[in-house]
Amino acid sequence: MLFYDMDSNGFLPHRKRGMIFLIAAVVMLILGETVLRSSLVKVTFILYLMGCFVVTGLAIMFAFLDVAGVQKQAREQQRELLEKTIQEIARQKEIKAGRSGSGRDPQ
């Protein structure tokens, strides 16, 4: 299948799918303007170009989905880093409090 890839949970990532559709749109455009130019006339040429626009639209859609995924991943990583930093600060505070508490002389 075109969208199947074992490395990414069974499906191609948005970036790869977008690239496939972008390449397909460019190939369609080149073929439509060169090799198929004589056979595509009036209505068929317009329908062919509409198909090219649809494929280009799919490439754009997957690009937006990829950007959204990257933003989500960045937010998750920032949240994890903040949590780790807060935990590290709390741990260091406990260590410091334990040192200063054990250094006192009981009277």
C-alpha positions in Angstrom: 0.0 0.0 0.0 1.1 3.6 -0.7 0.7 4.8 2.9 2.0 1.8 4.8 5.3 2.0 6.6 6.4 -0.3 9.5 8.7 2.3 11.1 6.0 4.8 12.1 3.1 2.7 13.7 1.9 1.4 10.4 1.4 4.7 8.5 3.7 7.2 6.7 4.2 10.4 8.6 2.5 13.5 7.3 5.8 14.9 5.9 6.4 11.9 3.7 2.8 11.8 2.4 2.9 15.5 1.7 6.1 15.0 -0.3 4.6 12.1 -2.3 1.6 14.3 -3.2 3.8 17.3 -4.0 6.0 15.2 -6.3 2.9 13.7 -7.9 1.5 17.2 -8.6 4.8 18.4 -10.2 5.0 15.3 -12.4 1.3 15.8 -13.4 2.0 19.4 -14.2 5.1 18.6 -16.3 3.3 15.8 -18.1 0.3 17.9 -18.8 2.3 20.7 -20.3 4.6 18.5 -22.4 3.7 14.9 -23.2 0.0 15.1 -22.8 -0.4 18.6 -24.2 -1.7 17.4 -27.6 -4.1 14.8 -26.2 -5.6 17.1 -23.5 -7.9 19.6 -25.1 -10.4 22.0 -23.6 -12.5 20.1 -21.0 -10.1 17.2 -20.5 -7.2 19.7 -19.9 -9.3 21.6 -17.4 -10.2 18.4 -15.6 -6.6 17.3 -15.6 -5.5 20.6 -14.1 -8.3 20.3 -11.5 -6.9 16.9 -10.5 -3.5 18.5 -10.3 -4.9 21.2 -8.0 -6.5 18.5 -5.8 -3.2 16.7 -5.4 -1.5 20.0 -4.6 -4.2 20.7 -2.0 -3.5 17.4 -0.4 0.2 18.2 -0.2 -0.6 21.5 1.5 -3.0 19.8 3.9 -0.4 17.3 4.9 2.1 20.1 5.3 -0.2 21.8 7.8 -0.8 18.6 9.6 3.0 18.1 9.9 3.4 21.6 11.3 0.6 20.9 13.8 2.3 17.7 14.8 5.7 19.4 15.3 4.1 22.1 17.4 2.4 19.5 19.6 5.6 17.6 20.0 7.5 20.8 21.0 4.8 21.6 23.6 5.1 18.1 25.1 8.9 18.4 25.2 8.7 21.8 26.9 6.2 20.5 29.5 8.5 17.5 30.2 11.5 19.8 30.6 9.6 22.1 32.9 8.5 19.1 35.1 12.0 17.7 35.2 13.4 21.1 36.1 10.8 21.6 38.9 11.6 18.1 40.3 15.3 18.7 40.2 14.9 22.0 42.1 12.7 20.3 44.7 15.2 17.5 45.0 18.1 20.0 45.5 16.0 21.9 48.0 15.4 18.7 50.0 19.1 17.9 50.0 20.1 21.4 51.1 17.4 21.4 53.8 18.7 18.0 55.0 22.3 19.3 55.2 21.5 22.4 57.1 19.2 20.5 59.5 21.8 17.8 60.3 24.5 20.5 61.0 22.7 21.9 64.0 23.6 21.2 67.6 20.8 19.9 69.7 20.5 21.8 73.0 
